[in-house]
């Protein structure tokens, strides 16, 4: 795989690919974050997901043999590697376990997307924020959990289909209820995870 991978460096704001680009290719992120978005008919941006280290994008274009329909833009300094369409197909044909691992990742991504869609349609902003916080990796200590927002608030808000102002209000409300504590930087302490879970499931 190392012999087929082509290194890619992106500065913050640089475009990795655009809708309609050809040829198709798979991009694996090593460091930094890559924003995947689409442009709606009215010209507004729709944030689909944000990729971090170890995640990839472009599998649909590669295996369906079509140009991408979205845009990939670096949110910060980003190191990645690129596999061209033909190279990746040849590699998978020789090592099917690679395809199985990719399928597992895509399946997990689909499950996460379905969960987010269900949350968007069934819950208010505060419940969606609670659900998002509970889904972040964290460190446990004495029955409380400390998580770190992986993205700037404006990007978290876009993922939750709300505004940065509404996100900040929801975080303050959860803090006022004693369910979380806002730490330094992007840290958030989930002081009462069980009650926060109830808040996340509130319709």
FENSULNOR-V973429 format. One record per backbone hydrogen bond with DSSP energy under -1.0 kcal/mol. NH is the residue of the N-H (numbers start at 1). CO is the residue of the C=O. If there is no record, write none. Layout:
((NH & CO) (NH & CO))
This chain:
((5 & 1) (6 & 82) (8 & 80) (10 & 78) (13 & 74) (14 & 11) (16 & 72) (17 & 72) (20 & 68) (21 & 18) (26 & 83) (27 & 57) (28 & 81) (29 & 55) (30 & 79) (31 & 79) (34 & 51) (35 & 73) (36 & 49) (37 & 71) (38 & 46) (40 & 44) (43 & 40) (46 & 38) (48 & 36) (49 & 36) (51 & 34) (54 & 29) (55 & 52) (57 & 27) (62 & 58) (63 & 59) (64 & 60) (66 & 61) (71 & 37) (72 & 17) (73 & 35) (74 & 14) (75 & 33) (78 & 10) (79 & 31) (80 & 8) (81 & 28) (82 & 6) (83 & 26) (85 & 24) (88 & 84) (89 & 85) (90 & 86) (91 & 87) (92 & 88) (93 & 89) (94 & 90) (95 & 91) (98 & 95) (100 & 96) (101 & 97) (102 & 98) (103 & 99) (104 & 100) (105 & 101) (106 & 102) (107 & 103) (108 & 104) (109 & 105) (110 & 106) (111 & 107) (112 & 108) (113 & 109) (114 & 110) (115 & 111) (116 & 112) (117 & 113) (118 & 114) (119 & 115) (120 & 116) (121 & 117) (122 & 118) (123 & 119) (128 & 124) (129 & 125) (130 & 126) (131 & 127) (132 & 128) (133 & 129) (134 & 130) (135 & 131) (136 & 133) (139 & 146) (141 & 144) (144 & 141) (145 & 190) (146 & 139) (147 & 188) (149 & 186) (156 & 152) (157 & 153) (158 & 154) (159 & 155) (160 & 156) (161 & 158) (162 & 157) (167 & 163) (168 & 164) (169 & 165) (170 & 166) (171 & 167) (172 & 168) (173 & 169) (174 & 170) (175 & 171) (176 & 172) (177 & 173) (178 & 175) (179 & 174) (181 & 189) (183 & 187) (187 & 184) (188 & 147) (189 & 181) (190 & 145) (191 & 189) (192 & 179) (196 & 192) (197 & 193) (198 & 194) (199 & 195) (200 & 196) (201 & 197))
